[in-house]
């Protein structure tokens, strides 16, 4: 997966679900663990790399789901990918986002990566996009 997602020198270029903003994502190592590094302008977010497989497995069981992206400081809409990405009932028992203050937006930046990897179908409407496992 590491080569598919890219490296710091050659990151994967993606667009947000509504196709309004570009960002890059790559795999890096931090504290001995592989993480996803998402760069949006000057903002850098980190996500636990296992979120890709965990979210794919959950979607295979759950079916389609609204993305519901929200900043860390804002509550996530119940029943969305964003809410699942910070729920105590997910496989990591909480946030997949690893950088305090920037742990949110899971539902904005992880789904396009999963679409690029061929794992999900993703809508590209102006808002309220949904995703489902392939």
N, CA, C and O atoms as a printed pandas DataFrame, in Angstrom:
     atom_number atom_name residue_name chain_id  residue_number  x_coord  y_coord  z_coord
0              1         N          UNK        A               1    0.825   -1.197    0.000
1              2        CA          UNK        A               1    0.000    0.000    0.000
2              3         C          UNK        A               1    0.866    1.256    0.000
3              4         O          UNK        A               1    0.504    2.266   -0.605
4              5         N          UNK        A               2    1.995    1.192    0.671
5              6        CA          UNK        A               2    2.863    2.361    0.810
6              7         C          UNK        A               2    3.190    2.978   -0.546
7              8         O          UNK        A               2    3.089    4.193   -0.716
8              9         N          UNK        A               3    3.586    2.138   -1.522
9             10        CA          UNK        A               3    3.940    2.660   -2.841
10            11         C          UNK        A               3    2.740    3.244   -3.560
11            12         O          UNK        A               3    2.884    4.211   -4.309
12            13         N          UNK        A               4    1.561    2.680   -3.351
13            14        CA          UNK        A               4    0.357    3.192   -3.996
14            15         C          UNK        A               4   -0.008    4.576   -3.467
15            16         O          UNK        A               4   -0.466    5.425   -4.232
16            17         N          UNK        A               5    0.184    4.814   -2.183
17            18        CA          UNK        A               5   -0.218    6.070   -1.556
18            19         C          UNK        A               5    0.810    7.169   -1.812
19            20         O          UNK        A               5    0.461    8.349   -1.830
20            21         N          UNK        A               6    2.044    6.801   -2.005
21            22        CA          UNK        A               6    3.061    7.788   -2.296
22            23         C          UNK        A               6    4.014    8.000   -1.136
23            24         O          UNK        A               6    3.822    7.501   -0.028
24            25         N          UNK        A               7    5.056    8.768   -1.447
25            26        CA          UNK        A               7    6.084    9.096   -0.471
26            27         C          UNK        A               7    6.124   10.607   -0.301
27            28         O          UNK        A               7    5.447   11.339   -1.022
28            29         N          UNK        A               8    6.916   11.064    0.647
29            30        CA          UNK        A               8    7.049   12.507    0.856
30            31         C          UNK        A               8    7.545   13.180   -0.424
31            32         O          UNK        A               8    7.099   14.273   -0.774
32            33         N          UNK        A               9    8.466   12.519   -1.112
33            34        CA          UNK        A               9    9.021   13.075   -2.341
34            35         C          UNK        A               9    8.048   12.982   -3.517
35            36         O          UNK        A               9    8.123   13.777   -4.454
36            37         N          UNK        A              10    7.147   12.021   -3.465
37            38        CA          UNK        A              10    6.209   11.800   -4.563
38            39         C          UNK        A              10    4.821   11.454   -4.007
39            40         O          UNK        A              10    4.363   10.320   -4.149
40            41         N          UNK        A              11    4.145   12.433   -3.370
41            42        CA          UNK        A              11    2.847   12.148   -2.751
42            43         C          UNK        A              11    1.730   11.971   -3.778
43            44         O          UNK        A              11    1.849   12.405   -4.924
44            45         N          UNK        A              12    0.650   11.332   -3.353
45            46        CA          UNK        A              12   -0.521   11.165   -4.199
46            47         C          UNK        A              12   -1.317   12.472   -4.166
47            48         O          UNK        A              12   -1.619   12.991   -3.092
48            49         N          UNK        A              13   -1.653   12.999   -5.340
49            50        CA          UNK        A              13   -2.458   14.218   -5.432
50            51         C          UNK        A              13   -3.935   13.828   -5.522
51            52         O          UNK        A              13   -4.320   13.007   -6.355
52            53         N          UNK        A              14   -4.752   14.424   -4.659
53            54        CA          UNK        A              14   -6.182   14.110   -4.592
54            55         C          UNK        A              14   -7.007   15.384   -4.559
55            56         O          UNK        A              14   -6.478   16.485   -4.407
56            57         N          UNK        A              15   -8.329   15.212   -4.705
57            58        CA          UNK        A              15   -9.260   16.322   -4.538
58            59         C          UNK        A              15  -10.307   15.913   -3.516
59            60         O          UNK        A              15  -10.646   14.736   -3.391
60            61         N          UNK        A              16  -10.821   16.908   -2.781
61            62        CA          UNK        A              16  -11.873   16.656   -1.803
62            63         C          UNK        A              16  -13.114   16.114   -2.527
63            64         O          UNK        A              16  -13.242   16.299   -3.738
64            65         N          UNK        A              17  -14.024   15.451   -1.812
65            66        CA          UNK        A              17  -15.197   14.863   -2.468
66            67         C          UNK        A              17  -15.992   15.826   -3.369
67            68         O          UNK        A              17  -16.418   15.414   -4.448
68            69         N          UNK        A              18  -16.210   17.100   -2.966
69            70        CA          UNK        A              18  -16.943   17.988   -3.880
70            71         C          UNK        A              18  -16.089   18.494   -5.058
71            72         O          UNK        A              18  -16.564   19.264   -5.892
72            73         N          UNK        A              19  -14.824   18.050   -5.113
73            74        CA          UNK        A              19  -13.879   18.439   -6.161
74            75         C          UNK        A              19  -13.580   19.941   -6.144
75            76         O          UNK        A              19  -13.370   20.554   -7.191
76            77         N          UNK        A              20  -13.564   20.523   -4.942
77            78        CA          UNK        A              20  -13.340   21.965   -4.796
78            79         C          UNK        A              20  -11.939   22.313   -4.312
79            80         O          UNK        A              20  -11.501   23.450   -4.487
80            81         N          UNK        A              21  -11.221   21.366   -3.707
81            82        CA          UNK        A              21   -9.884   21.640   -3.182
82            83         C          UNK        A              21   -8.956   20.469   -3.471
83            84         O          UNK        A              21   -9.375   19.311   -3.473
84            85         N          UNK        A              22   -7.693   20.790   -3.715
85            86        CA          UNK        A              22   -6.673   19.770   -3.937
86            87         C          UNK        A              22   -5.837   19.603   -2.676
87            88         O          UNK        A              22   -5.680   20.541   -1.895
88            89         N          UNK        A              23   -5.308   18.413   -2.489
89            90        CA          UNK        A              23   -4.411   18.131   -1.368
90            91         C          UNK        A              23   -3.553   16.939   -1.741
91            92         O          UNK        A              23   -3.812   16.265   -2.738
92            93         N          UNK        A              24   -2.536   16.680   -0.943
93            94        CA          UNK        A              24   -1.690   15.513   -1.186
94            95         C          UNK        A              24   -1.701   14.614    0.041
95            96         O          UNK        A              24   -1.995   15.051    1.154
96            97         N          UNK        A              25   -1.377   13.363   -0.188
97            98        CA          UNK        A              25   -1.304   12.405    0.916
98            99         C          UNK        A              25   -0.165   11.440    0.623
99           100         O          UNK        A              25    0.057   11.048   -0.523
100          101         N          UNK        A              26    0.545   11.069    1.665
101          102        CA          UNK        A              26    1.624   10.088    1.525
102          103         C          UNK        A              26    1.796    9.335    2.836
103          104         O          UNK        A              26    1.255    9.715    3.875
104          105         N          UNK        A              27    2.562    8.261    2.752
105          106        CA          UNK        A              27    2.854    7.449    3.934
106          107         C          UNK        A              27    4.196    7.884    4.499
107          108         O          UNK        A              27    5.156    8.106    3.760
108          109         N          UNK        A              28    4.248    8.002    5.817
109          110        CA          UNK        A              28    5.489    8.323    6.515
110          111         C          UNK        A              28    5.549    7.469    7.773
111          112         O          UNK        A              28    4.590    6.776    8.113
112          113         N          UNK        A              29    6.673    7.524    8.452
113          114        CA          UNK        A              29    6.814    6.795    9.706
114          115         C          UNK        A              29    6.943    7.797   10.848
115          116         O          UNK        A              29    7.700    8.763   10.762
116          117         N          UNK        A              30    6.197    7.551   11.911
117          118        CA          UNK        A              30    6.267    8.400   13.096
118          119         C          UNK        A              30    6.193    7.496   14.321
119          120         O          UNK        A              30    5.288    6.669   14.431
120          121         N          UNK        A              31    7.117    7.649   15.214
121          122        CA          UNK        A              31    7.175    6.835   16.433
122          123         C          UNK        A              31    7.130    5.340   16.111
123          124         O          UNK        A              31    6.509    4.561   16.835
124          125         N          UNK        A              32    7.795    4.947   15.018
125          126        CA          UNK        A              32    7.880    3.540   14.653
126          127         C          UNK        A              32    6.646    2.976   13.974
127          128         O          UNK        A              32    6.580    1.772   13.726
128          129         N          UNK        A              33    5.657    3.823   13.666
129          130        CA          UNK        A              33    4.425    3.356   13.025
130          131         C          UNK        A              33    4.213    4.098   11.723
131          132         O          UNK        A              33    4.560    5.273   11.600
132          133         N          UNK        A              34    3.632    3.392   10.736
133          134        CA          UNK        A              34    3.279    4.054    9.487
134          135         C          UNK        A              34    2.032    4.900    9.698
135          136         O          UNK        A              34    1.070    4.464   10.330
136          137         N          UNK        A              35    2.061    6.112    9.162
137          138        CA          UNK        A              35    0.912    7.018    9.238
138          139         C          UNK        A              35    0.650    7.608    7.865
139          140         O          UNK        A              35    1.511    7.575    6.986
140          141         N          UNK        A              36   -0.554    8.150    7.689
141          142        CA          UNK        A              36   -0.886    8.912    6.498
142          143         C          UNK        A              36   -0.630   10.377    6.816
143          144         O          UNK        A              36   -1.059   10.871    7.858
144          145         N          UNK        A              37    0.061   11.068    5.933
145          146        CA          UNK        A              37    0.324   12.499    6.089
146          147         C          UNK        A              37   -0.459   13.211    4.995
147          148         O          UNK        A              37   -0.191   13.029    3.808
148          149         N          UNK        A              38   -1.420   14.017    5.403
149          150        CA          UNK        A              38   -2.306   14.735    4.498
150          151         C          UNK        A              38   -1.935   16.218    4.549
151          152         O          UNK        A              38   -1.975   16.831    5.616
152          153         N          UNK        A              39   -1.576   16.790    3.410
153          154        CA          UNK        A              39   -1.170   18.188    3.350
154          155         C          UNK        A              39   -2.177   18.980    2.531
155          156         O          UNK        A              39   -2.379   18.732    1.342
156          157         N          UNK        A              40   -2.805   19.945    3.204
157          158        CA          UNK        A              40   -3.825   20.793    2.593
158          159         C          UNK        A              40   -3.330   22.226    2.727
159          160         O          UNK        A              40   -3.443   22.828    3.794
160          161         N          UNK        A              41   -2.784   22.769    1.652
161          162        CA          UNK        A              41   -2.170   24.092    1.750
162          163         C          UNK        A              41   -1.012   24.016    2.733
163          164         O          UNK        A              41   -0.094   23.216    2.554
164          165         N          UNK        A              42   -1.052   24.858    3.787
165          166        CA          UNK        A              42    0.009   24.826    4.801
166          167         C          UNK        A              42   -0.364   23.959    6.006
167          168         O          UNK        A              42    0.421   23.834    6.947
168          169         N          UNK        A              43   -1.554   23.363    5.979
169          170        CA          UNK        A              43   -2.023   22.521    7.079
170          171         C          UNK        A              43   -1.623   21.071    6.838
171          172         O          UNK        A              43   -1.808   20.534    5.746
172          173         N          UNK        A              44   -1.071   20.447    7.874
173          174        CA          UNK        A              44   -0.665   19.041    7.782
174          175         C          UNK        A              44   -1.433   18.239    8.826
175          176         O          UNK        A              44   -1.399   18.553   10.015
176          177         N          UNK        A              45   -2.128   17.196    8.362
177          178        CA          UNK        A              45   -2.892   16.316    9.243
178          179         C          UNK        A              45   -2.279   14.929    9.196
179          180         O          UNK        A              45   -1.719   14.533    8.173
180          181         N          UNK        A              46   -2.377   14.191   10.284
181          182        CA          UNK        A              46   -1.866   12.820   10.362
182          183         C          UNK        A              46   -3.023   11.893   10.716
183          184         O          UNK        A              46   -3.833   12.204   11.589
184          185         N          UNK        A              47   -3.094   10.759   10.035
185          186        CA          UNK        A              47   -4.100    9.741   10.333
186          187         C          UNK        A              47   -3.413    8.388   10.485
187          188         O          UNK        A              47   -2.432    8.095    9.802
188          189         N          UNK        A              48   -3.937    7.578   11.380
189          190        CA          UNK        A              48   -3.465    6.211   11.556
190          191         C          UNK        A              48   -3.713    5.462   10.246
191          192         O          UNK        A              48   -4.839    5.458    9.749
192          193         N          UNK        A              49   -2.692    4.834    9.684
193          194        CA          UNK        A              49   -2.825    4.184    8.379
194          195         C          UNK        A              49   -3.832    3.038    8.393
195          196         O          UNK        A              49   -4.389    2.688    7.353
196          197         N          UNK        A              50   -4.064    2.462    9.551
197          198        CA          UNK        A              50   -5.007    1.340    9.587
198          199         C          UNK        A              50   -6.440    1.782    9.327
199          200         O          UNK        A              50   -7.322    0.942    9.145
200          201         N          UNK        A              51   -6.685    3.099    9.307
201          202        CA          UNK        A              51   -8.029    3.601    9.025
202          203         C          UNK        A              51   -8.522    3.125    7.667
203          204         O          UNK        A              51   -9.724    2.939    7.482
204          205         N          UNK        A              52   -7.614    2.925    6.711
205          206        CA          UNK        A              52   -8.025    2.503    5.366
206          207         C          UNK        A              52   -8.702    1.137    5.421
207          208         O          UNK        A              52   -9.822    0.978    4.935
208          209         N          UNK        A              53   -8.033    0.161    6.006
209          210        CA          UNK        A              53   -8.611   -1.188    6.092
210          211         C          UNK        A              53   -9.796   -1.227    7.043
211          212         O          UNK        A              53  -10.800   -1.880    6.757
212          213         N          UNK        A              54   -9.689   -0.530    8.177
213          214        CA          UNK        A              54  -10.784   -0.543    9.157
214          215         C          UNK        A              54  -12.056    0.056    8.569
215          216         O          UNK        A              54  -13.140   -0.504    8.732
216          217         N          UNK        A              55  -11.929    1.195    7.883
217          218        CA          UNK        A              55  -13.097    1.844    7.292
218          219         C          UNK        A              55  -13.671    0.990    6.164
219          220         O          UNK        A              55  -14.890    0.891    6.022
220          221         N          UNK        A              56  -12.819    0.384    5.376
221          222        CA          UNK        A              56  -13.299   -0.479    4.290
222          223         C          UNK        A              56  -14.098   -1.650    4.846
223          224         O          UNK        A              56  -15.171   -1.970    4.334
224          225         N          UNK        A              57  -13.579   -2.291    5.894
225          226        CA          UNK        A              57  -14.299   -3.409    6.521
226          227         C          UNK        A              57  -15.650   -2.959    7.080
227          228         O          UNK        A              57  -16.662   -3.636    6.892
228          229         N          UNK        A              58  -15.661   -1.815    7.767
229          230        CA          UNK        A              58  -16.919   -1.308    8.333
230          231         C          UNK        A              58  -17.923   -1.021    7.223
231          232         O          UNK        A              58  -19.099   -1.358    7.360
232          233         N          UNK        A              59  -17.486   -0.406    6.129
233          234        CA          UNK        A              59  -18.390   -0.083    5.027
234          235         C          UNK        A              59  -18.937   -1.334    4.356
235          236         O          UNK        A              59  -20.086   -1.342    3.914
236          237         N          UNK        A              60  -18.129   -2.397    4.272
237          238        CA          UNK        A              60  -18.609   -3.652    3.677
238          239         C          UNK        A              60  -19.779   -4.197    4.499
239          240         O          UNK        A              60  -20.705   -4.786    3.941
240          241         N          UNK        A              61  -19.742   -4.008    5.809
241          242        CA          UNK        A              61  -20.809   -4.493    6.676
242          243         C          UNK        A              61  -21.988   -3.526    6.728
243          244         O          UNK        A              61  -23.142   -3.949    6.789
244          245         N          UNK        A              62  -21.696   -2.238    6.705
245          246        CA          UNK        A              62  -22.712   -1.204    6.925
246          247         C          UNK        A              62  -23.419   -0.771    5.649
247          248         O          UNK        A              62  -24.582   -0.371    5.692
248          249         N          UNK        A              63  -22.734   -0.845    4.523
249          250        CA          UNK        A              63  -23.295   -0.317    3.277
250          251         C          UNK        A              63  -22.895    1.138    3.097
251          252         O          UNK        A              63  -21.852    1.563    3.592
252          253         N          UNK        A              64  -23.719    1.902    2.390
253          254        CA          UNK        A              64  -23.426    3.304    2.123
254          255         C          UNK        A              64  -23.502    4.161    3.372
255          256         O          UNK        A              64  -24.253    3.869    4.303
256          257         N          UNK        A              65  -22.703    5.232    3.373
257          258        CA          UNK        A              65  -22.656    6.093    4.556
258          259         C          UNK        A              65  -22.300    7.513    4.144
259          260         O          UNK        A              65  -21.442    7.719    3.286
260          261         N          UNK        A              66  -22.957    8.487    4.752
261          262        CA          UNK        A              66  -22.639    9.890    4.510
262          263         C          UNK        A              66  -21.272   10.209    5.117
263          264         O          UNK        A              66  -20.900    9.649    6.149
264          265         N          UNK        A              67  -20.527   11.111    4.472
265          266        CA          UNK        A              67  -19.180   11.439    4.948
266          267         C          UNK        A              67  -19.205   12.277    6.219
267          268         O          UNK        A              67  -18.548   11.919    7.196
268          269         N          UNK        A              68  -19.950   13.388    6.233
269          270        CA          UNK        A              68  -20.119   14.186    7.450
270          271         C          UNK        A              68  -18.862   14.839    7.987
271          272         O          UNK        A              68  -18.698   14.921    9.204
272          273         N          UNK        A              69  -17.979   15.300    7.143
273          274        CA          UNK        A              69  -16.718   15.895    7.585
274          275         C          UNK        A              69  -16.912   17.068    8.542
275          276         O          UNK        A              69  -17.788   17.909    8.336
276          277         N          UNK        A              70  -16.087   17.117    9.591
277          278        CA          UNK        A              70  -16.137   18.210   10.569
278          279         C          UNK        A              70  -14.764   18.390   11.208
279          280         O          UNK        A              70  -14.012   17.429   11.371
280          281         N          UNK        A              71  -14.447   19.631   11.566
281          282        CA          UNK        A              71  -13.216   19.911   12.305
282          283         C          UNK        A              71  -13.271   19.215   13.661
283          284         O          UNK        A              71  -14.353   18.888   14.150
284          285         N          UNK        A              72  -12.116   18.991   14.264
285          286        CA          UNK        A              72  -12.043   18.309   15.560
286          287         C          UNK        A              72  -12.893   18.998   16.624
287          288         O          UNK        A              72  -13.517   18.331   17.449
288          289         N          UNK        A              73  -12.918   20.322   16.607
289          290        CA          UNK        A              73  -13.607   21.076   17.649
290          291         C          UNK        A              73  -15.135   21.057   17.494
291          292         O          UNK        A              73  -15.853   21.466   18.405
292          293         N          UNK        A              74  -15.625   20.589   16.359
293          294        CA          UNK        A              74  -17.068   20.555   16.105
294          295         C          UNK        A              74  -17.576   19.128   16.222
295          296         O          UNK        A              74  -16.858   18.186   15.888
296          297         N          UNK        A              75  -18.813   18.955   16.695
297          298        CA          UNK        A              75  -19.356   17.597   16.776
298          299         C          UNK        A              75  -19.609   17.026   15.386
299          300         O          UNK        A              75  -19.973   17.754   14.462
300          301         N          UNK        A              76  -19.417   15.735   15.249
301          302        CA          UNK        A              76  -19.682   15.054   13.983
302          303         C          UNK        A              76  -21.134   14.588   13.970
303          304         O          UNK        A              76  -21.671   14.164   14.993
304          305         N          UNK        A              77  -21.757   14.671   12.804
305          306        CA          UNK        A              77  -23.133   14.197   12.645
306          307         C          UNK        A              77  -23.160   12.683   12.859
307          308         O          UNK        A              77  -22.353   11.949   12.288
308          309         N          UNK        A              78  -24.087   12.233   13.680
309          310        CA          UNK        A              78  -24.213   10.803   13.986
310          311         C          UNK        A              78  -24.424    9.985   12.712
311          312         O          UNK        A              78  -25.086   10.432   11.775
312          313         N          UNK        A              79  -23.858    8.796   12.692
313          314        CA          UNK        A              79  -24.054    7.882   11.580
314          315         C          UNK        A              79  -23.234    8.204   10.345
315          316         O          UNK        A              79  -23.498    7.665    9.271
316          317         N          UNK        A              80  -22.237    9.082   10.483
317          318        CA          UNK        A              80  -21.396    9.450    9.346
318          319         C          UNK        A              80  -20.004    8.824    9.471
319          320         O          UNK        A              80  -19.626    8.321   10.530
320          321         N          UNK        A              81  -19.264    8.865    8.385
321          322        CA          UNK        A              81  -17.873    8.393    8.381
322          323         C          UNK        A              81  -17.066    9.188    9.409
323          324         O          UNK        A              81  -16.247    8.620   10.131
324          325         N          UNK        A              82  -17.299   10.505    9.473
325          326        CA          UNK        A              82  -16.570   11.353   10.427
326          327         C          UNK        A              82  -16.840   10.903   11.865
327          328         O          UNK        A              82  -15.912   10.802   12.667
328          329         N          UNK        A              83  -18.104   10.635   12.191
329          330        CA          UNK        A              83  -18.443   10.198   13.554
330          331         C          UNK        A              83  -17.777    8.862   13.862
331          332         O          UNK        A              83  -17.265    8.663   14.964
332          333         N          UNK        A              84  -17.781    7.946   12.899
333          334        CA          UNK        A              84  -17.139    6.657   13.097
334          335         C          UNK        A              84  -15.632    6.837   13.306
335          336         O          UNK        A              84  -15.039    6.129   14.120
336          337         N          UNK        A              85  -15.009    7.768   12.590
337          338        CA          UNK        A              85  -13.567    7.993   12.672
338          339         C          UNK        A              85  -13.090    8.562   13.991
339          340         O          UNK        A              85  -11.887    8.684   14.219
340          341         N          UNK        A              86  -14.041    8.919   14.878
341          342        CA          UNK        A              86  -13.670    9.434   16.203
342          343         C          UNK        A              86  -14.422    8.713   17.323
343          344         O          UNK        A              86  -14.351    9.116   18.484
344          345         N          UNK        A              87  -15.133    7.656   16.974
345          346        CA          UNK        A              87  -15.969    6.932   17.930
346          347         C          UNK        A              87  -15.166    5.959   18.802
347          348         O          UNK        A              87  -14.214    5.332   18.338
348          349         N          UNK        A              88  -15.557    5.850   20.039
349          350        CA          UNK        A              88  -14.925    4.882   20.935
350          351         C          UNK        A              88  -15.237    3.445   20.523
351          352         O          UNK        A              88  -14.572    2.514   20.979
352          353         N          UNK        A              89  -16.242    3.256   19.664
353          354        CA          UNK        A              89  -16.611    1.903   19.236
354          355         C          UNK        A              89  -15.893    1.468   17.953
355          356         O          UNK        A              89  -16.115    0.350   17.487
356          357         N          UNK        A              90  -15.043    2.316   17.372
357          358        CA          UNK        A              90  -14.296    1.877   16.182
358          359         C          UNK        A              90  -13.103    1.004   16.629
359          360         O          UNK        A              90  -12.807    0.944   17.822
360          361         N          UNK        A              91  -12.420    0.333   15.692
361          362        CA          UNK        A              91  -11.351   -0.593   16.080
362          363         C          UNK        A              91  -10.186    0.003   16.881
363          364         O          UNK        A              91   -9.521   -0.733   17.611
364          365         N          UNK        A              92   -9.918    1.305   16.769
365          366        CA          UNK        A              92   -8.830    1.898   17.562
366          367         C          UNK        A              92   -9.356    2.561   18.837
367          368         O          UNK        A              92   -8.580    3.098   19.627
368          369         N          UNK        A              93  -10.680    2.521   19.036
369          370        CA          UNK        A              93  -11.267    3.055   20.265
370          371         C          UNK        A              93  -11.216    4.568   20.372
371          372         O          UNK        A              93  -11.097    5.106   21.473
372          373         N          UNK        A              94  -11.305    5.262   19.244
373          374        CA          UNK        A              94  -11.302    6.724   19.263
374          375         C          UNK        A              94  -10.794    7.299   17.958
375          376         O          UNK        A              94  -11.038    6.744   16.886
376          377         N          UNK        A              95  -10.097    8.397   18.052
377          378        CA          UNK        A              95   -9.654    9.150   16.877
378          379         C          UNK        A              95   -8.652    8.402   16.001
379          380         O          UNK        A              95   -7.674    7.842   16.495
380          381         N          UNK        A              96   -8.912    8.403   14.691
381          382        CA          UNK        A              96   -7.907    7.968   13.723
382          383         C          UNK        A              96   -6.966    9.126   13.429
383          384         O          UNK        A              96   -5.822    8.910   13.029
384          385         N          UNK        A              97   -7.440   10.356   13.626
385          386        CA          UNK        A              97   -6.587   11.526   13.491
386          387         C          UNK        A              97   -5.587   11.529   14.636
387          388         O          UNK        A              97   -5.956   11.269   15.782
388          389         N          UNK        A              98   -4.326   11.819   14.341
389          390        CA          UNK        A              98   -3.263   11.672   15.337
390          391         C          UNK        A              98   -2.680   12.984   15.837
391          392         O          UNK        A              98   -1.926   12.987   16.811
392          393         N          UNK        A              99   -3.010   14.094   15.199
393          394        CA          UNK        A              99   -2.384   15.370   15.533
394          395         C          UNK        A              99   -3.386   16.241   16.280
395          396         O          UNK        A              99   -4.321   16.775   15.684
396          397         N          UNK        A             100   -3.186   16.380   17.585
397          398        CA          UNK        A             100   -4.123   17.125   18.439
398          399         C          UNK        A             100   -4.444   18.490   17.813
399          400         O          UNK        A             100   -3.550   19.217   17.379
400          401         N          UNK        A             101   -5.732   18.814   17.778
401          402        CA          UNK        A             101   -6.181   20.055   17.177
402          403         C          UNK        A             101   -6.512   19.900   15.699
403          404         O          UNK        A             101   -7.240   20.712   15.128
404          405         N          UNK        A             102   -5.967   18.841   15.079
405          406        CA          UNK        A             102   -6.184   18.582   13.649
406          407         C          UNK        A             102   -6.612   17.134   13.420
407          408         O          UNK        A             102   -6.276   16.536   12.398
408          409         N          UNK        A             103   -7.358   16.573   14.378
409          410        CA          UNK        A             103   -7.753   15.169   14.264
410          411         C          UNK        A             103   -9.018   14.974   13.442
411          412         O          UNK        A             103   -9.325   13.847   13.052
412          413         N          UNK        A             104   -9.752   16.032   13.172
413          414        CA          UNK        A             104  -10.993   15.940   12.414
414          415         C          UNK        A             104  -10.757   15.906   10.918
415          416         O          UNK        A             104   -9.642   15.680   10.449
416          417         N          UNK        A             105  -11.830   16.136   10.180
417          418        CA          UNK        A             105  -11.823   16.141    8.714
418          419         C          UNK        A             105  -11.503   14.773    8.112
419          420         O          UNK        A             105  -11.154   14.665    6.936
420          421         N          UNK        A             106  -11.626   13.742    8.928
421          422        CA          UNK        A             106  -11.426   12.367    8.488
422          423         C          UNK        A             106  -12.342   12.059    7.301
423          424         O          UNK        A             106  -11.914   11.434    6.331
424          425         N          UNK        A             107  -13.599   12.497    7.377
425          426        CA          UNK        A             107  -14.584   12.250    6.319
426          427         C          UNK        A             107  -14.348   13.056    5.060
427          428         O          UNK        A             107  -15.004   12.821    4.045
428          429         N          UNK        A             108  -13.425   14.001    5.104
429          430        CA          UNK        A             108  -13.097   14.813    3.929
430          431         C          UNK        A             108  -11.891   14.261    3.182
431          432         O          UNK        A             108  -11.890   14.218    1.952
432          433         N          UNK        A             109  -10.863   13.838    3.915
433          434        CA          UNK        A             109   -9.594   13.507    3.278
434          435         C          UNK        A             109   -9.306   12.021    3.081
435          436         O          UNK        A             109   -8.554   11.668    2.172
436          437         N          UNK        A             110   -9.876   11.145    3.897
437          438        CA          UNK        A             110   -9.617    9.708    3.740
438          439         C          UNK        A             110  -10.452    9.074    2.615
439          440         O          UNK        A             110   -9.917    8.250    1.873
440          441         N          UNK        A             111  -11.742    9.423    2.457
441          442        CA          UNK        A             111  -12.528    8.797    1.383
442          443         C          UNK        A             111  -11.963    8.958   -0.037
443          444         O          UNK        A             111  -11.981    7.981   -0.785
444          445         N          UNK        A             112  -11.460   10.135   -0.451
445          446        CA          UNK        A             112  -10.891   10.208   -1.803
446          447         C          UNK        A             112   -9.665    9.304   -1.987
447          448         O          UNK        A             112   -9.436    8.783   -3.079
448          449         N          UNK        A             113   -8.885    9.120   -0.926
449          450        CA          UNK        A             113   -7.756    8.201   -0.994
450          451         C          UNK        A             113   -8.267    6.785   -1.235
451          452         O          UNK        A             113   -7.730    6.056   -2.069
452          453         N          UNK        A             114   -9.288    6.409   -0.513
453          454        CA          UNK        A             114   -9.840    5.065   -0.664
454          455         C          UNK        A             114  -10.446    4.867   -2.054
455          456         O          UNK        A             114  -10.382    3.769   -2.608
456          457         N          UNK        A             115  -11.029    5.914   -2.614
457          458        CA          UNK        A             115  -11.551    5.844   -3.979
458          459         C          UNK        A             115  -10.388    5.643   -4.962
459          460         O          UNK        A             115  -10.475    4.807   -5.861
460          461         N          UNK        A             116   -9.314    6.399   -4.792
461          462        CA          UNK        A             116   -8.146    6.277   -5.670
462          463         C          UNK        A             116   -7.511    4.891   -5.581
463          464         O          UNK        A             116   -6.940    4.403   -6.556
464          465         N          UNK        A             117   -7.611    4.265   -4.420
465          466        CA          UNK        A             117   -7.066    2.913   -4.229
466          467         C          UNK        A             117   -8.020    1.831   -4.744
467          468         O          UNK        A             117   -7.692    0.645   -4.715
468          469         N          UNK        A             118   -9.218    2.249   -5.222
469          470        CA          UNK        A             118  -10.180    1.302   -5.775
470          471         C          UNK        A             118  -10.997    0.558   -4.745
471          472         O          UNK        A             118  -11.586   -0.475   -5.062
472          473         N          UNK        A             119  -11.051    1.060   -3.507
473          474        CA          UNK        A             119  -11.756    0.361   -2.429
474          475         C          UNK        A             119  -13.216    0.775   -2.275
475          476         O          UNK        A             119  -14.028    0.003   -1.764
476          477         N          UNK        A             120  -13.555    1.986   -2.711
477          478        CA          UNK        A             120  -14.899    2.508   -2.497
478          479         C          UNK        A             120  -15.407    3.270   -3.717
479          480         O          UNK        A             120  -14.643    3.681   -4.591
480          481         N          UNK        A             121  -16.725    3.439   -3.741
481          482        CA          UNK        A             121  -17.366    4.367   -4.672
482          483         C          UNK        A             121  -17.709    5.598   -3.854
483          484         O          UNK        A             121  -18.227    5.490   -2.743
484          485         N          UNK        A             122  -17.422    6.758   -4.399
485          486        CA          UNK        A             122  -17.579    8.014   -3.675
486          487         C          UNK        A             122  -18.364    8.997   -4.523
487          488         O          UNK        A             122  -18.089    9.157   -5.712
488          489         N          UNK        A             123  -19.349    9.662   -3.909
489          490        CA          UNK        A             123  -20.092   10.706   -4.613
490          491         C          UNK        A             123  -19.282   11.995   -4.637
491          492         O          UNK        A             123  -18.429   12.226   -3.780
492          493         N          UNK        A             124  -19.563   12.831   -5.639
493          494        CA          UNK        A             124  -18.846   14.101   -5.786
494          495         C          UNK        A             124  -19.832   15.257   -5.966
495          496         O          UNK        A             124  -19.697   16.057   -6.892
496          497         N          UNK        A             125  -20.812   15.338   -5.084
497          498        CA          UNK        A             125  -21.791   16.421   -5.093
498          499         C          UNK        A             125  -21.241   17.610   -4.306
499          500         O          UNK        A             125  -20.240   17.464   -3.604
500          501         N          UNK        A             126  -21.881   18.800   -4.406
501          502        CA          UNK        A             126  -21.411   19.954   -3.627
502          503         C          UNK        A             126  -21.423   19.710   -2.112
503          504         O          UNK        A             126  -20.563   20.234   -1.404
504          505         N          UNK        A             127  -22.389   18.916   -1.599
505          506        CA          UNK        A             127  -22.412   18.572   -0.165
506          507         C          UNK        A             127  -23.149   17.269    0.061
507          508         O          UNK        A             127  -23.772   16.716   -0.846
508          509         N          UNK        A             128  -23.061   16.788    1.305
509          510        CA          UNK        A             128  -23.738   15.550    1.729
510          511         C          UNK        A             128  -23.359   14.331    0.892
511          512         O          UNK        A             128  -24.212   13.510    0.553
512          513         N          UNK        A             129  -22.074   14.221    0.565
513          514        CA          UNK        A             129  -21.610   13.073   -0.208
514          515         C          UNK        A             129  -21.619   11.801    0.628
515          516         O          UNK        A             129  -21.502   11.830    1.853
516          517         N          UNK        A             130  -21.764   10.682   -0.081
517          518        CA          UNK        A             130  -21.790    9.368    0.555
518          519         C          UNK        A             130  -20.709    8.498   -0.083
519          520         O          UNK        A             130  -20.204    8.792   -1.167
520          521         N          UNK        A             131  -20.373    7.427    0.618
521          522        CA          UNK        A             131  -19.434    6.448    0.073
522          523         C          UNK        A             131  -19.918    5.057    0.409
523          524         O          UNK        A             131  -20.676    4.867    1.360
524          525         N          UNK        A             132  -19.471    4.068   -0.384
525          526        CA          UNK        A             132  -19.765    2.677   -0.066
526          527         C          UNK        A             132  -18.635    1.824   -0.578
527          528         O          UNK        A             132  -17.957    2.176   -1.544
528          529         N          UNK        A             133  -18.438    0.697    0.077
529          530        CA          UNK        A             133  -17.367   -0.231   -0.298
530          531         C          UNK        A             133  -17.649   -0.851   -1.649
531          532         O          UNK        A             133  -18.804   -1.080   -2.010
532          533         N          UNK        A             134  -16.597   -1.122   -2.391
533          534        CA          UNK        A             134  -16.714   -1.870   -3.656
534          535         C          UNK        A             134  -16.633   -3.338   -3.343
535          536         O          UNK        A             134  -16.708   -4.167   -4.250
